[in-house]
Amino acid sequence: MMGVFISGTFLNWLESSAMATFFRQSLWMYPAVEIVHITSFSILVGTAVLFDLRLLGLSRKLPVTDCLRYVNVLARSSFLLILPSGLILFMVDATSMATNSAFLLKMLLLVLALANAWIFHRIILKSANAWNVGVHPPLKAKVAGVLSILLWVSVISCGRLIAYI
């Protein structure tokens, strides 16, 4: 499990740190961080799905590059809130999270979703001028879009399951 990657001593230290204790004991701070995390994730996934729908052929009059330029600003900005809020949520209950199968699956799916996005941006997008406006995107772009939707929905689902597993 994650304990293989992060020692139990580190997890115990992290969970007992003053910052983790503050958030765990605060009546309002932990829920506020969770709200920021969920809201930011909603923005990230919402923008990703909008772009993925464009990759699947919807709104072909909208240039792919213009759509990407718009949603990237929102997605990257939301990620700047997701990362620190997620780290805070993890540190509050680090030892338990490190062995929670839903959390571990969420992290794996998150890595796969980010890898899919990286591959799209580094490889598939290079040919966007040929399918930017008015034509169906190529199969590889559609596959990236479908994978993106499935992976992000799975990440969200696992995030919700953490509390129940």
Secondary structure, DSSP 8 states (H G I E B T S, - for coil): -HHHHS-HHHHHHHHTSHHHHHHHH-TTHHHHHHHHHHHHHHHHHHHHHHHHHHHTTTTTTS-HHHHHHHHHHHHHHHHHHHHHHHHHHHHHTHHHHTT-HHHHHHHHHHHHHHHHHHHHHHTGGGGGGGSSSSS---HHHHHHHHHHHHHHHHHHHHHHHGGG-
